[in-house]
Amino acid sequence: MIRAARFPAIALLVVASGCAGTENTAPVAASVSKAAPAAPAVDNVSGKAALVAEALIGAARAEYSQDSPALARAAQQLELLGANPQTDADAAALLRWRASLPADIAPTRGRALGPAYRSGALAPGAVTELNQMFLGGRSAQIVVRVSRGPTPQLVVRDQSDRRVCLAGDDPVECHWTPLYTQRHRIEIVNRGSEKSEFYIVFD
């Protein structure tokens, strides 16, 4: 369920998402290592979801600035991390970003167990809600990273409406372990005075 905001769902985290709104970037023979690159250095964040979020905003910002080598590096990180888009628009953007990879770097798509993600955009004062299932006894993580605009506030509640996390400083992170498998309600609020464009990653 989503209210007071919408996540783009264009033709297959996506071609014309709210966070990736530039023209098509042509594939280039960017300088990308063929060996698996080291995990990106990320300050104050931890876990695979945080690395996916960092790669997502790296790709979005590289596309904004038409920095093809940086876009190729971010796309390669998303491949290695097994990131799975949740919307058609995000999937289309991922296909476009993958096109920036040199032809001699084989894509590694097809893995189904990597972190899931989606892009979002909120007007000033807007609120959106999502529902996501998390497994009991397994560490859960949600990360929100902003590509443009103010940092939104994140509130996570379990099936009993108990608040399990409240976070609002960039990078926005929530970590907890559900006692049993259950659906959680995720509320994202833009308390800023400008539009917020972001990625939310679930793991």
Secondary structure per residue as TSV (DSSP state, phi and psi in degrees):
chain	resnum	aa	ss	phi	psi
A	1	M	-	360.0	132.9
A	2	I	-	-130.0	131.2
A	3	R	-	-130.2	155.7
A	4	A	S	58.5	10.4
A	5	A	S	-165.0	165.3
A	6	R	-	-136.5	147.3
A	7	F	-	-98.6	132.9
A	8	P	-	-60.7	142.0
A	9	A	-	-135.2	54.5
A	10	I	-	-76.1	-172.2
A	11	A	-	-61.1	125.1
A	12	L	-	-3.7	360.0
A	13	L	-	360.0	360.0
A	14	V	-	360.0	134.6
A	15	V	-	-89.4	-50.4
A	16	A	S	-121.6	51.0
A	17	S	-	-73.6	164.7
A	18	G	T	-62.6	-19.2
A	19	C	T	-101.1	-6.2
A	20	A	-	-132.5	74.8
A	21	G	-	-108.0	40.6
A	22	T	S	-105.4	174.9
A	23	E	-	-71.8	167.8
A	24	N	-	-56.7	135.9
A	25	T	-	-101.7	120.8
A	26	A	-	-70.1	145.1
A	27	P	-	-60.3	140.9
A	28	V	-	-134.6	157.8
A	29	A	-	-84.8	74.4
A	30	A	-	-72.4	160.3
A	31	S	-	-82.4	91.4
A	32	V	-	-125.0	131.4
A	33	S	-	-64.6	136.9
A	34	K	S	-77.2	-21.8
A	35	A	S	-80.5	158.4
A	36	A	-	-61.3	122.1
A	37	P	-	-73.3	158.2
A	38	A	-	-67.5	153.1
A	39	A	-	-59.9	139.9
A	40	P	-	-64.1	146.2
A	41	A	-	-73.4	124.5
A	42	V	-	-129.6	118.0
A	43	D	T	-79.2	134.0
A	44	N	T	63.6	23.1
A	45	V	-	-134.0	158.4
A	46	S	-	-151.7	155.1
A	47	G	S	91.7	162.2
A	48	K	H	-63.3	-37.8
A	49	A	H	-60.1	-38.5
A	50	A	H	-66.8	-38.1
A	51	L	H	-66.9	-38.8
A	52	V	H	-62.9	-45.5
A	53	A	H	-60.1	-41.3
A	54	E	H	-63.9	-41.9
A	55	A	H	-66.6	-36.0
A	56	L	H	-63.8	-48.7
A	57	I	H	-70.4	-28.5
A	58	G	H	-63.1	-42.6
A	59	A	H	-66.5	-44.2
A	60	A	H	-62.6	-45.6
A	61	R	H	-68.3	-36.6
A	62	A	H	-65.1	-37.0
A	63	E	H	-68.6	-40.5
A	64	Y	H	-55.7	-45.5
A	65	S	H	-90.6	1.9
A	66	Q	T	57.7	39.4
A	67	D	-	-93.0	89.0
A	68	S	H	-62.5	-42.4
A	69	P	H	-61.6	-41.3
A	70	A	H	-66.1	-37.9
A	71	L	H	-63.6	-41.4
A	72	A	H	-64.7	-39.7
A	73	R	H	-64.6	-43.3
A	74	A	H	-65.1	-40.5
A	75	A	H	-62.9	-38.1
A	76	Q	H	-66.7	-38.8
A	77	Q	H	-61.8	-43.5
A	78	L	H	-62.6	-37.2
A	79	E	H	-62.0	-48.0
A	80	L	H	-67.6	-30.2
A	81	L	H	-84.1	-10.3
A	82	G	T	69.5	36.0
A	83	A	-	-67.6	136.8
A	84	N	E	-120.2	112.7
A	85	P	E	-69.3	145.8
A	86	Q	S	-98.4	-12.9
A	87	T	S	-123.6	158.1
A	88	D	H	-61.8	-39.5
A	89	A	H	-64.2	-42.6
A	90	D	H	-67.8	-36.4
A	91	A	H	-65.0	-38.1
A	92	A	H	-66.1	-40.4
A	93	A	H	-64.2	-39.9
A	94	L	H	-62.5	-40.8
A	95	L	H	-60.5	-41.5
A	96	R	H	-65.3	-42.5
A	97	W	H	-65.1	-38.0
A	98	R	H	-63.4	-27.2
A	99	A	T	-66.4	-15.9
A	100	S	T	-79.6	-11.9
A	101	L	S	-72.2	141.0
A	102	P	-	-58.0	150.0
A	103	A	T	-61.7	-25.5
A	104	D	T	-88.5	6.7
A	105	I	S	-105.0	111.3
A	106	A	-	-73.2	134.5
A	107	P	-	-68.1	154.8
A	108	T	-	-123.3	28.6
A	109	R	T	-67.6	168.3
A	110	G	T	113.4	-15.7
A	111	R	-	-73.4	138.9
A	112	A	S	-108.9	-2.2
A	113	L	S	-108.0	6.7
A	114	G	S	-75.5	170.3
A	115	P	-	-59.1	144.3
A	116	A	E	-96.1	152.3
A	117	Y	E	-151.1	165.1
A	118	R	E	-156.3	154.5
A	119	S	E	-92.6	158.2
A	120	G	E	-151.5	160.9
A	121	A	E	-144.4	133.1
A	122	L	E	-130.1	131.7
A	123	A	-	-72.1	163.3
A	124	P	T	-55.1	129.9
A	125	G	T	80.5	-2.5
A	126	A	-	-81.0	157.0
A	127	V	E	-131.7	141.9
A	128	T	E	-132.6	149.3
A	129	E	E	-124.6	140.6
A	130	L	E	-128.7	157.6
A	131	N	E	-120.7	134.5
A	132	Q	E	-143.0	136.4
A	133	M	E	-86.9	136.3
A	134	F	E	-128.2	144.1
A	135	L	-	-81.3	139.1
A	136	G	T	-66.9	140.5
A	137	G	T	76.3	0.7
A	138	R	S	-114.9	133.7
A	139	S	-	-57.6	127.6
A	140	A	E	-107.6	148.7
A	141	Q	E	-144.7	137.2
A	142	I	E	-127.5	133.2
A	143	V	E	-129.6	134.6
A	144	V	E	-119.1	125.9
A	145	R	E	-124.4	137.9
A	146	V	E	-95.6	131.9
A	147	S	E	-95.7	-30.3
A	148	R	E	-151.4	144.7
A	149	G	S	87.7	-170.5
A	150	P	-	-73.6	158.9
A	151	T	-	-80.5	125.0
A	152	P	-	-79.4	163.1
A	153	Q	E	-92.0	139.9
A	154	L	E	-116.4	127.8
A	155	V	E	-125.7	130.1
A	156	V	E	-120.5	129.4
A	157	R	E	-125.7	144.0
A	158	D	-	-85.2	-173.0
A	159	Q	T	-64.5	-22.5
A	160	S	T	-91.1	9.0
A	161	D	-	67.6	19.7
A	162	R	-	-82.8	130.7
A	163	R	E	-75.3	121.4
A	164	V	E	-103.2	-13.1
A	165	C	E	-162.2	143.8
A	166	L	E	-138.6	121.2
A	167	A	E	-145.3	146.8
A	168	G	-	-152.4	8.5
A	169	D	S	-107.7	135.2
A	170	D	S	-73.8	128.7
A	171	P	S	-77.8	135.2
A	172	V	E	-80.7	120.1
A	173	E	E	-135.3	141.2
A	174	C	E	-129.7	131.0
A	175	H	E	-128.7	132.8
A	176	W	E	-164.0	169.0
A	177	T	-	-124.7	108.5
A	178	P	-	-62.7	143.0
A	179	L	S	-69.7	-32.6
A	180	Y	S	-147.4	163.5
A	181	T	-	-64.7	124.8
A	182	Q	E	-159.2	159.8
A	183	R	E	-84.4	138.7
A	184	H	E	-115.5	147.3
A	185	R	E	-99.9	127.3
A	186	I	E	-115.5	121.5
A	187	E	E	-113.3	129.8
A	188	I	E	-120.3	127.4
A	189	V	E	-125.0	129.8
A	190	N	-	-95.3	103.9
A	191	R	-	-93.0	4.4
A	192	G	S	-86.2	-178.2
A	193	S	S	-101.8	2.7
A	194	E	S	-130.3	165.3
A	195	K	-	-63.3	138.8
A	196	S	E	-110.6	128.2
A	197	E	E	-117.6	131.2
A	198	F	E	-153.8	171.3
A	199	Y	E	-120.5	140.0
A	200	I	E	-119.6	131.3
A	201	V	E	-120.7	134.1
A	202	F	E	-115.1	136.9
A	203	D	-	-146.7	360.0
